[in-house]
Amino acid sequence: MELLEGIYTRRSVRHYTDQPVTKHQLMEIIKAGTWAPSGLNNQPWRFVIVKNKTMLFDLAQLTTYRHIIEKAQACIAVFADTKAMYHDVKDHQAIGACIQNMLLAAHALGLGAVWLGEILKNAGEVRALLELPEEMDLMAVLAVGHPTDKSTKSSSRKKISEVLLRTI
């Protein structure tokens, strides 16, 4: 898949088949995330892969979008390691870039994924469920799976003229 084609055709996928996601696919998604830029190359991101169905069910109870997690074959919880961070804005931007790389990698692998942020309201409960220390700050949960036919939705974006303030 060409890079620009991947960017333009990636969609948030919320419906998955029962086909498993392999360990290799999940590692490739995380690897892509780790190649995002970060200030001072501090790489503040940390990950937890959740494949266990009981754990997925428990994780799903912590979000309004539980049906997405319950149907996913895997989730990747993305955390900021606050001990590795040096600048809140820069490090949070880096983790956003990391997550975008992960979504693009999932798409390139023929998988579907969605960035779940609403679960952040229960970040402490997620951290406790996954038995992580306080310095791990939840940034998002990515639900991952093989997309169903109803997962392919079209999307639109504002025209460049609507978002470009000026060229100097």
Phi and psi in degrees as a GROMACS rama.xvg file:
@    title "Ramachandran Plot"
@    xaxis  label "Phi"
@    yaxis  label "Psi"
@TYPE xy
-68.4529  148.032  GLU-2
-57.7975  -52.6394  LEU-3
-64.3426  -37.4819  LEU-4
-60.3039  -42.2552  GLU-5
-62.2622  -42.4385  GLY-6
-63.5019  -45.1685  ILE-7
-76.3119  -21.0965  TYR-8
-104.716  -7.2587  THR-9
-67.0043  138.025  ARG-10
-134.524  157.493  ARG-11
-74.917  118.36  SER-12
-106.941  124.723  VAL-13
-117.756  -0.973128  ARG-14
-126.505  129.082  HIS-15
-130.006  152.742  TYR-16
-80.8041  -179.772  THR-17
-86.9252  -1.15292  ASP-18
-64.208  130.15  GLN-19
-66.2308  153.271  PRO-20
-98.1647  130.574  VAL-21
-80.1901  159.803  THR-22
-60.1599  -40.9325  LYS-23
-59.4003  -44.128  HIS-24
-62.1655  -44.3779  GLN-25
-64.4251  -39.9879  LEU-26
-66.0767  -36.5569  MET-27
-66.3527  -39.1776  GLU-28
-62.6542  -45.2821  ILE-29
-66.4124  -41.5676  ILE-30
-57.7362  -44.2364  LYS-31
-60.4518  -40.4978  ALA-32
-59.6951  -39.9629  GLY-33
-70.6841  -12.4184  THR-34
-90.4218  6.7555  TRP-35
-69.059  154.427  ALA-36
-73.09  147.856  PRO-37
-145.331  146.698  SER-38
-59.6417  133.038  GLY-39
59.0098  16.057  LEU-40
52.5273  37.8322  ASN-41
-76.5745  -17.5327  ASN-42
46.338  67.1976  GLN-43
-78.5512  -0.651157  PRO-44
-78.215  146.541  TRP-45
-139.861  153.257  ARG-46
-134.11  149.749  PHE-47
-130.83  123.956  VAL-48
-91.5956  130.82  ILE-49
-118.758  115.167  VAL-50
-119.557  -23.8134  LYS-51
-61.8166  125.944  ASN-52
-61.5972  -37.9156  LYS-53
-64.9706  -43.33  THR-54
-67.5292  -38.4279  MET-55
-61.4004  -41.634  LEU-56
-61.5084  -45.5687  PHE-57
-63.7755  -41.0482  ASP-58
-64.0771  -39.9154  LEU-59
-60.9582  -29.9253  ALA-60
-68.6234  -10.6651  GLN-61
-96.0369  9.53054  LEU-62
-142.845  151.543  THR-63
-62.2503  -27.2704  THR-64
-93.8518  38.572  TYR-65
-57.4692  -34.4531  ARG-66
-60.3086  -30.1629  HIS-67
-69.6263  -48.641  ILE-68
-66.183  -39.1439  ILE-69
-63.4497  -30.1541  GLU-70
-91.9477  -15.4133  LYS-71
-68.9816  149.843  ALA-72
-85.065  -17.043  GLN-73
-162.332  156.454  ALA-74
-130.338  148.386  CYS-75
-120.609  114.917  ILE-76
-86.5551  129.993  ALA-77
-110.559  126.89  VAL-78
-122.267  153.363  PHE-79
-98.6801  127.755  ALA-80
-84.4955  102.346  ASP-81
-63.7617  -21.4599  THR-82
-74.8585  -21.5122  LYS-83
-91.7363  -12.8826  ALA-84
-78.1841  149.937  MET-85
-127.316  -16.904  TYR-86
-152.144  115.338  HIS-87
-50.9322  -52.9672  ASP-88
-63.7181  -50.9603  VAL-89
-60.1296  -42.9869  LYS-90
-70.7823  -36.3415  ASP-91
-69.1263  -36.2721  HIS-92
-63.316  -41.4533  GLN-93
-60.6565  -40.9366  ALA-94
-69.7555  -33.3632  ILE-95
-61.461  -42.1497  GLY-96
-64.685  -39.2121  ALA-97
-59.2098  -47.3827  CYS-98
-64.3144  -41.2743  ILE-99
-61.9024  -42.9113  GLN-100
-57.874  -41.3916  ASN-101
-64.946  -41.8809  MET-102
-64.3437  -40.7658  LEU-103
-67.1886  -38.3542  LEU-104
-64.2456  -43.7683  ALA-105
-58.2452  -45.047  ALA-106
-61.1657  -46.0604  HIS-107
-62.3501  -28.5092  ALA-108
-85.4022  3.44234  LEU-109
81.3342  12.698  GLY-110
-99.2144  168.931  LEU-111
-117.186  149.026  GLY-112
-150.797  157.696  ALA-113
-140.083  142.63  VAL-114
-88.3392  112.798  TRP-115
-101.351  116.489  LEU-116
-110.038  -21.0679  GLY-117
-60.5981  -27.4638  GLU-118
-64.273  -15.1173  ILE-119
-59.7699  -24.1919  LEU-120
-62.7708  -19.2579  LYS-121
-117.962  34.6658  ASN-122
-56.7969  -41.0196  ALA-123
-63.3508  -40.3706  GLY-124
-67.1475  -37.7706  GLU-125
-63.4605  -47.3036  VAL-126
-58.5606  -42.6132  ARG-127
-65.9801  -43.7741  ALA-128
-58.6177  -40.2894  LEU-129
-88.1225  2.47573  LEU-130
56.2123  53.1422  GLU-131
-111.487  154.661  LEU-132
-73.7826  163.599  PRO-133
-55.6394  -31.835  GLU-134
-71.999  -4.80021  GLU-135
-91.5169  113.11  MET-136
-105.531  114.971  ASP-137
-61.9295  130.237  LEU-138
-107.464  -34.7842  MET-139
-175.727  165.363  ALA-140
-124.23  129.622  VAL-141
-102.091  122.147  LEU-142
-88.7934  136.581  ALA-143
-133.958  140.902  VAL-144
-175.572  -178.929  GLY-145
-83.9319  125.096  HIS-146
-67.5526  144.609  PRO-147
-83.776  173.214  THR-148
-60.6259  -34.7982  ASP-149
-78.941  4.63729  LYS-150
-83.0672  -16.7082  SER-151
-89.27  92.6729  THR-152
-105.425  152.425  LYS-153
-84.1996  164.007  SER-154
-144.84  166.538  SER-155
-138.554  161.643  SER-156
-133.516  156.418  ARG-157
-63.5346  152.882  LYS-158
-66.9001  150.523  LYS-159
-54.0935  -38.8938  ILE-160
-62.7651  -22.0237  SER-161
-83.8763  -20.0802  GLU-162
-114.703  -16.7215  VAL-163
-83.4308  114.14  LEU-164
-71.3428  -43.9395  LEU-165
-175.278  162.415  ARG-166
-116.817  125.602  THR-167
